[in-house]
Amino acid sequence: MGWSMPDATTLGTSAAAADALDVQDLDIAYRVRGRDRQVIRGVSFRIGRGETFGLVGESGCGKSTVALAVTRYLPSNGRVRAGAIRIAGEDALAMDAVALRRLRTRSISMVYQDPGRALNPSLRIGRQLAEVFEVAGVPAAERLDRAEAMLKRVRIVDAGRVMHRYPHELSGGMLQRVVIAMALAVDPTLLILDEPTTALDATVEAEVLDLIQQLRQEFGSSVLFIGHNLAVISRMCARVGVLYAGTLVEEGPTRQVFAAPRHPYTVGLLRCLPQAGLSKHETRLDTIPGFLPTSLAGLKGCVFADRCGLARDLCRQEEPPLIALPGGRFSRCHFHEEAPALPRATPPSPPKSTASRAALRPVLRAAEVSKTFGSALTPIRALHDISLELWPGETLGLVGESGSGKTTLAKLLLGLSAPDLNGVIELDGNKLAAAAVKRQPAELEALQIIFQNPDAALNRSQTIRRIMSRPMRKLGRYRGAALATKLTALMGHIRLAERYLPMRPRQLSGGLKQRVAIGRAFAGDPRVVVCDEPTSALDVSVQAAILNLLADLQAEQGVSYLFVSHDLRVVRYISDRIAVLYLGRLMEIGPAERVFGGPHHPYTESLLAAAAQTDSEGTRRLHGEIPSAMNPPSGCVFHTRCPRKIGAICETQEPALIQREGDHGIRCHLELDQMGRVAKAELEQL
Amino acid sequence: MSTALTPDVEAAPVPPNAPSLDTPDVIRRQRLGLLLRSPSFVIGAVILIFWIVMAIAGPFIAPYGSNDTDLLNTLTPPSGDHWFGTDQYGRDVLSRVIVGSRDILIVAPLATLLGTIVGTFLGLLTGYARGLTDDVVSRIMEAFLALPLLIIAMLVITALGISNTTVIIVIGLSFGLVIARTVRAAVLSERDLDYVAAANLRGENPLYIMTVEILPNVLPPILVEATVRLGYAIFTVASLSFLGLGIQPPSSDWGLAISQNYGLIGGGYWWTVLFDALAIGSLVVGVNLAAEGIHGVVDA
């Protein structure tokens, strides 16, 4: 979908021309501490004129290294040891400085993940964009006009004003449009997009992807799209290459590859994603056991053999060739026809919950909690009268765009930041002090958190043993043999081998570090654990293992989670109930299947539609930016972006959070039957 | 060239970072290896070790007693008997330079140590507490830093009386204020990391968080700052001695020797001053070279 074969007219001129990009047997190594470390081996692929090729893989697989090699921007310790890179027929590896400059000026452009760092913070947008034309040799008089025209082409409505802005005055989505405008300004043969929407919200991401799709057709550029998000890749790319440990393991038309993968790694990767509509009560996620090989040097057989459920002796002794399959597909697997039958790495049966759900009162209750930042003169209300309850053993998912107040709410509950005076936070019916320092040890023990980024959450100078045992000493008053027993039990719970105890965080992979962070939260027998985007910094296969672990721990210990996330798939899988925040207000709260199944709040509907990426007409798409909390819209705060706005009532009167059927609260003037519903078929895409 | 193509150094991929099995010991050994391969560190360390050996074993190495006068041979130029010549009392300059390393190599490192301790404490306090404490303490520190060090030194030394201990305290405290600013900056970026929030969530007290959680992570910048300060300390001690406010006779300290003899340069007796000056210079350069080497490795 969205992809169409180049039509006859474009083919007529370009059929004779060489491929936009032709990479043959690429072999790249980085020199680390005096030794060569191979990172890319034998990667070959071609991108025809006007074609969009996706390169997908987890972190450390070498995606970005390939992109850097193509643009000849490898860091100084990186070296192409063998292979060839041809851009529009020209040998990129043989180019001298002059030719390279010409190549980068005219033939290739690159868009990076973080637009904030791709732009010079001290130059106005117009001036930066004009620079591109200056280098391209456009006369001075025309540059600014061409720049403004370019901004209009990337659908920036207010192009004239944006020209005079500095980067920090624009939002992430707007900045990425500017970067895309710059990249396309010279009408490049090849556009390289390296995770262009990873740093953006789902609603903004959908808009930017639409834009790329349209521009690709207008400009006819060939695109190398690098990403880790399988849904995005499948939407954007006609062909896809799956990279694992510097090796291209599978390649082919995207739809076929994702619908019927023929390499065990691709199969495993797809199985790690939570399936539409399924929750932790129905199935466990499959995972890919083991780790990336630490060194490619001296590896004899298949790179994936150590983690593959189908591996046999042949796989360990002989590296499989890239086998051509019907339909223009390739797989680097000796037993590619068996790949779909890859045995599960984890049993599908969900953990049996031992927790009793017939509790009399919520474990955690927040009543009319608000948070105002700023001074009395310019108050910024980050949270506005939030009331919610968390019941024993349940997971409450908290969703919303960035800036909606998710993390602020989590911090208030934990006592890391104090709410405004009128709000009440209760644990087991007892009022909690606003600041963590004033809470009792038992209260501290009951409320813990798992942070998003384990690198910042774990003290890098301490050993794993110290990180895990300190809360036991401090909160549980464990000592000596009792501490050792407790520590062993905890390591068992979080499925972490005891050999990691003397290590420091930097010696562990991202997934293992997050396990340690989970272990620390569970060290003192918590009742409520706030999970603040705990898997968003992790790869899909690691995310699956962490979600399984969280579900297991909940079933074993009856703990409740407040699960903050922007990934709706993950939230749907892990949550029993879901709360939707917008501009610090609770817009909708209810059981997960009702919030997802609809009818839902127009904002929830837009979020779901954006995530499902099936809203091709864009009728339910959110446009514009989330308004500033300093000056929120009158009436219903969502009316400025609402696709189902009724009329004046929305602008003047703030709707109440009305309880509808089945414990489902929605803050909207619409009647239930007037609300939209994202169809089940669309959610299947999710 | 498209600006969007500008290489983003931060975004450049780090070579694949699979779980590393390097233990802290291995890392420490690798760092030591890097240090020994850094030319500036090696040269600096050789100079430093040379002077430390002189400071310890000086009296046994020196050809003459450093205070032995020979009134028949005053102000003799460098010769086979007296390589660096003799001063106005006929004392052997070479022996005085060798033995003169002792006081400065006690006073300057102790002053730096005191400054590092004071600076670390103040930096942790202001960086961690922020708010009013930070404002008040920082403004007071800045007020002191606005005064030239030598003027403060003169005032304090005049008030407390001249002694090596006074010199250590004066230099230590004033360097502490400078070091505090470096430490404060490092602490400010650490204290917002989530591990500090995690410590708060298990009810750790501020002293524990500052010393046990944060301090180990800000040691590298403290180490670099301390080595740089040591160079300045040597220079300051020599200056104070030259002004008569530092190390006192009968020590053969270099700064003191220059101050006693510089009037003789006009008479052509350059050797009574030159070798002491060279000694101060070599020590400062040696410390700075070593500091640069350490800086390079710590930052890597």
Interface residues (C-beta under 8 A of the other chain):
Chain A: Y30 V32 R33 R37 V39 G60 C61 G62 S64 T65 L68 T71 Y73 P75 N77 R101 R104 T105 I108 S109 M110 V111 Y112 Q113 D114 R117 A118 L119 N120 Q128 L129 E131 V132 V135 V179 I180 M182 A183 A185 V186 P188 D194 G246 F291 L292 P293 T294 S295 L414 G415 L416 A436 V437 R439 P441 L444 E445 L447 Q448 I449 F451 N453 A456 A457 L458 N459 R460 S461 Q462 R470 P471 K474 L475 M503 R504 R506 Q507 L508 S509 L512 R520 G524
Chain B: M1 S2 T3 A4 L5 T6 P7 D8 E10 A11 A12 P13 P15 P16 N17 A18 P19 S20 L21 D22 T23 P24 Q30 L193 D194 Y195 A197 A198 N200 L201 R202 G203 E204 E213 P216 N217
